[in-house]
Amino acid sequence: MMFGSRSAGAAPDGAGLNLDVKSALLMDAATGQVLYENNPDTALPPASMTKMMTEYLVFKTIKEGKLSWDQVITVQENAALQVGSRVFLAEGDKHTVEDLYKAMAIGSANDATVQLAETVAGSEEAFAKMMNETAKQLGMTNAHFINSTGLDRADMPEKYRPTSIDGETVMSARDTATLAYHILKDYPEFLDYSKIQSFKFRERDKDEVTNWDWMLESNKDNPYLRKFAYPGVDGLKTGHTETAGNCFTGTSLQNGTRLIAVVMGVPGGNNDGKRFLETAKLFDYGFNNFEKKTVVEAKAAVPDHESLKVKKGAHKSVKAVTATDVTLMLPKGKATDVTVSEVKPAADPLVAPIKQGDKVGTVTYTYKDPASQKDKSVTVDLIAAEDAKKAGWFKLLLRAIGDFFAGLFNGIVDLFK
C-alpha cells in the first residue's frame, strides 16, 4: 500500500488492475517467479532503464578487480557532448568512479553513464556490444542495445553514433525484470546507491542531484512526493523519452518478500508521477494477494528415489536429499500440486567415496504457475545424506565374483526359456 493512498486489492487472477501501460510485469525477486504480466514480451524503448545494464556491468567490472570505486576518471568528449539528464561534465574534468556511478544511479546522468561505459570498454559502441552479449547470457531474449544510456540514436552526439549496431535500444518488460532480478541477485549492494534521495556531485554545486525514483520509502516525509512513496521501495530505475513515454522498474521489500515491478509506455508528462501510481497497483496486487509457501522442504527425500546407485562403495547405494527447499509465491489460502518430473544422478552409477553433503544429482519438480496457469519447472540439487565409504579390495573381489556367477546363472536360465 502507498503511504498517501491505497489502491483496492485486485482479484488473484490479475483482473481489475486497470493498468494504463503498454506493458507490465510483476516478479518475485527471490525466485524470478512471475506473478502478473501484461504484454510482457513486446520489445519497447526503455529510455533510461537501459542504464540498469550499464550499472550491472560497471559493478561486474569492479568485482572482477578491473576497476575501483576510488579510481579517478578523466572525462572525454563523448560524455561532455551528452544531452538530457546530466551533471554537466566538461571534457578534462576528473571524477571518481563512485561519484560518476552515483550520478548515474541517482540522477540518471547521461554524461556520467557514457563516461563509465567508455572507461569499461574503451568506447561506448564497444560497451553496447558488451551489453548485448550480457543480455543473451542473462536470458533477455528481446533486448537490443545501441548505447549505454537509452537515448534515441538521433539524440546521441553524431560523431559517436554506433556504425556496427543497427536500430534503436529496446527491451521487453520481461527482459527488464530479468535484468533487475540479476542486479539484485548478483550485486545487492547496488541498492545502497539506488535508495539515496539526493547528493551533491561537486562541493561547489548549488543544487543537489535528486533521485528520480519518487516511490522511495524515504520520500514519505517529503510533502511533495508523499503521495508516491511506497513502503519498502529502495530502487531501481526510471526512464523517460518522447519515444518511450514514462517507464519505471521498482523494487519493494516487505516482511521478507521482495518484489520487482516493471511498467513501460505509461502516458502523461515526465513530472506527473503516473508511472509510480501504476507501479503501486502492481505492488499492492502482489503483496495483498500472494504469500510465500514452501512446497518442498530442504533435506527431503524424493519419493521413489530415496537412494542412488553407488559403484565401489561399501554399500550399493547412498541416501539422497534435496539441498534446498522449493518456495513459491502462491495466492493466499491456495495450494498447488508439485510433482517430480526428473531425477538425474551426477553419474550413473555414482562412484565411492562420497561425503555427506556432496552433490550427487538434481531433481526437477513441475507445477502449474498460479499466475499464468502455465506449466513451470524448478530444479534443485540432490546431496548425499550420509557418507558412502569405498569398499575394501576383498569385499569388491567377492562382489565381482558374486556378480559373475549371477550373470552366468542368468545366462544358463535364458537358454531354457
Buried (B, 14 or more C-beta within 10 A) or exposed (E): BBBBEEBEEBEBEBEEBEBBBBBBBBBBBBBBBBBBBBBBEBBBBBBBBBBBBBBBBBBBBBEEEEBEEEEEBEBBEBBBBBEBBBBEBEEEBEBBBBBBBBBBBBBBBBBBBBBBBBBBBEBBBBBBBBBBEBBEEBBBEBBBBBBBBBBBBEBBBEEBBBEEBEEBBBBBBBBBBBBBBBBBEBBEEBBEBBBBBEBEBEEEEEEEBBBBBBBBBBBBEBEEBBBBBBBBBBBBBBBBBEBBBBBBBBBBBBEEBBBBBBBBBBEBEBEEBBBBBBBBBBBBBBBBBBBBBEBBEBEBBBEEBEBBEBBBBBEBBBBBBBBEEBBBBBBEEEEBEBEBEEBEBBEEBBEBBBEEEBEBBBBBBBBEBBBBEEEBEBEBBBBBBBBBBBBEEEEBEEEEEEEEEEEEEEEEEEEEE
